[in-house]
């Protein structure tokens, strides 16, 4: 396997790891024998099993590992597939467009973009040579490469490097960051010590809207992604952020205001809490576009999708029907009672440049809420009942000798 790695350094570097298969303590002869015999019963040749089957099985195992390590660091490498699909449907990548994920984890979003085109009857081979990902973690970047290979993707680049400190994809003709048609990512929430000191004199000019605080790297990723959007054509991006990034002030507020004044933010989608591995916080998806369609200029669609989820025992889930509804609201780009609001830049300015969803979309008032007089009467009755129950309890405790 190490020879296979060496023969394919661009795609398989460190994919098979450094396992010592000759270590009898870790891998006994009996264990290896059982492993080989177990797989020998399964026909896995290219004529029998498609790369999609093997790839989907591999991604299933990644997801299962994320389930097991949910409360540790699974969120750093795996985004639930339903969220990925929703983001990809919004960006709607087309055949031949370039795709870039600056925090690619195990490669799920890159695969999601390719699968989107395949579902629409497109040819995924048009993406070959146009798929780019960067991941800081060595092991995770190796898993991303394996994931793409097992899905039959033949020409891609996944670089192992710190995106904010050392971007891997640059353009020598412009002396700047390389640019792409679609940029998509779920970077770490509120990353600390992300490299602010380097951004004070960033050689790539990414801090054009301001320098984020050292304790919150969210807008560093946002600005890196903006710099990575192609300057012409229909370039766009979608990024997962903590909802705090929508309303925090100081440096982040200044950056957010600049993005709004430059009319780059197209939509903000608030999601339910506990959808992402590793955090119970509610996230949001922010969609930015280099050049908005005329009918969307100077407007931002704000969607409250916090009620769209299926509750699980330890994790909430965004099902396909929920994802489809969010995408439908985004495409319609119109007000929906209790769900979505098309806010003008002037309206957002009056709100102090906050994108706090509750400022624009109020949660629905339940139909079972009684009129105020009835509510007051019910409160008085409940209060009287509570006092009567307290008196009775005090009497029982006194008669029993437990209360002096």
FENKAQUI-V171602 format. One record per helix or strand. SS is the DSSP state (~ for helix, > for strand). FROM is the first residue (numbers start at 1). LEN is the number of residues. If there is no record, write none. Layout:
BEGIN
SS | FROM | LEN
SS | FROM | LEN
END
This chain:
BEGIN
~ | 2 | 6
~ | 9 | 4
~ | 29 | 12
~ | 51 | 18
~ | 74 | 3
~ | 81 | 11
> | 99 | 3
~ | 108 | 12
~ | 124 | 4
> | 131 | 5
~ | 138 | 13
> | 157 | 4
> | 170 | 2
> | 176 | 2
> | 180 | 1
> | 182 | 4
~ | 196 | 4
~ | 218 | 10
> | 229 | 1
> | 236 | 7
~ | 243 | 4
~ | 250 | 12
> | 265 | 9
> | 282 | 8
~ | 294 | 3
> | 299 | 6
> | 310 | 1
> | 317 | 1
~ | 320 | 13
> | 336 | 1
> | 340 | 5
~ | 345 | 6
~ | 357 | 3
~ | 372 | 28
END
